[in-house]
Amino acid sequence: MDPAGRYDGGVILALDAATRTGVCEGIPGDTPRLEAVNFGTTGKGDEFDLWAAAQRFAARRLDAPVRLLILEGLVPQYDKTLQCGIYGIIGAVARIRNIPILTVMPQSWRATVLGDGKLNRAKAKARALWLCGQLGWKPQTDDDAEAACIWLWGCMQVAPRFAPQLPLFMRSAS
């Protein structure tokens, strides 16, 4: 904590890594910055172009202010080769730069932040958008809304005192 009583652990970067990656970045206690980044192509190129885009993103974004990277864990029965490559590339750049990485499975962050770890994909995305609105955050897509929830989960793990308060009915029983 700094002398003004704010969190001073640095920027947390949370990603919902996929072809269209949700990004949430900020310091616990402040309003995070949300965006969606599309690594996909418009029918041109191949998976190597997509992975090169992910590497360029990681090289730009995983710099000195980022003190923690949070990645949504892979779900083997659903995640595809492209997503696994993006996840691996971004994680490798973080590791090379000695940025700690936390991974969280979708069921875990959904249970903690959305109040139900068993929500289907569509309901989870809708609830993430709703929650962002309640917190005054303005996601561009449901992907960065989910990244915001992953970021919020991370804040609860490393800086719970600075994590935004969730509406009472959203809190999980665990």
Secondary structure, DSSP 8 states (H G I E B T S, - for coil): --TTS---S-EEEEEE-SSEEEEEEE-TTS--EEEEEE---SS-S-HHHHHHHHHHHHHHHSSTTEEEEEEE---TTT--HHHHHHHHHHHHHHHHTT--EEEE-HHHHIIIIIS-TT--HHHHHHHHHHHHHHTT---SSHHHHHHHHHHHHHHHHH-GGGS----GGGS---
